[in-house]
Amino acid sequence: MRDMFEKDKQENIQKLGMSDHLRTLSKKWIVDVSAYRYSYNFTWMGRPIIQFPQDIIAMQEIIWQVKPDLIIETGIARGGSLIFYASLLELIGGDGKVLGIDIDIREHNRVEIEKHPMYKRITMIQGSSIDKDVVKMVYEHAKGKNRILVLLDSNHTHEHVLKEMNLYSSLVTKGSYLIVFDTIIEDMPEKIFADRPWGKGNNPKTAVWEFLKNSERFEIDMEIENKLLITVAPDGYLKCVKE
């Protein structure tokens, strides 16, 4: 029965991925809800997580599958995602840790994160994710870890994300993921990001495309995107397929 269930599931995911109609509807929905700051409406264990629920579920599946010793995330914001990852590691058991990096960890957010019960699995570094001293600290934390998951969600310009990918991709272990959030920027109307340094042609998705030209270790896991349809990370779920 389980084999039949899995077979049906895979067939349905494949059909979803082949539906141009549903892809168009999903993209339109994402554009329309952006006017209401949709991703800001959710919390995890009391902290704003600033993610789509669909991507939250995808991350749960990945973390359960990989069971990482270390999850590295660039971009902390209000800390909900750090709390989310730490809580999953707590449920899995073991000594898994979360390392968060942000150029500006605001004091009120730091206070709330540090007093959270899941903080016992979290370490935070303040500084630019591409600063050489910060990179050195990250690599120190990664020493001795066998399964590492890297998530990029800080500055969304092409140049910055590409640098992050080049700096941190070597930490990702085979079977784990390098996940680049907000690749959806490339698919959104330019006016939405009029006050930002990123936009069409200059965003995480263009960085992913450039990175993949020179990397044989990663490939886009289209199964994740196909089953989600609604995601802020199209082309952003990169699976490490080689040592």
C-alpha positions, 0 to 999 in steps of 0.5 A: 500500500505504501508503494502505491501511495508513493507512486500516486504521489510522484505522478501527481507531483509530476502532473502539477509541474507540467501544468502551465495553467497552475503555474500561471495561477500560482504566480498571479496569486503570489503577486496579488498577495504581496500587496498585503505583505502575506509572508509577514502574517505568520509566526513559529513558536511566537516569533515572526517567521516571514516565510510562505507556509508552503516553504515552511513545510518544504523545509520541514521535509528537507530537515527531516530527510537530511537530519543536519548537524548544522543549519547555517542561515544568512539573514535573521530578521525577527528570528522566526526561521532560526526558532523553526529550524532549532525546534525541528532539530530538537524534535529529531534529537541529537546535537544539531545546531543553528547558526544565524548571520545578519549584518544588523541584529536589532537589539529587540529581536536579539533579546526575544531570540535569546530568551526563547526556549529554542535558543539553546540550539542557536548561535548568532553572528552579527556582520556581513555574510560575505565579510572574510572574518564572518566567513572564517567564524562560520567555517570554525562552527562547521568543523567536525560537522558531517551534514550541513544545510545552508540557507541564503536569505539576506541581501538579495542582489545578484552580486551578494547572493552569488558571493554567498553561494561561492563562499558557503556552497563547499560546506554543503554535504552530499544529499543536503541542500543549498537553498536560496530564498526570494528567487521569486523576485525575478518573476515579480513586477518591477514596481514591487521592488522599486525602493530596493537595490534588487529587481529583475535581472539582479536578484537571487534567481539570476545568481543561482543561474550564474552559479550553476554554470560553474558547479557540477555539485548542485542541481535544482530539485524540481520535485520540491518546486513542482509540488509546492507551486506557491513558493518564494524560491523557484529554482532555489532548492539546490540539492548537492549531488556530489561530494 
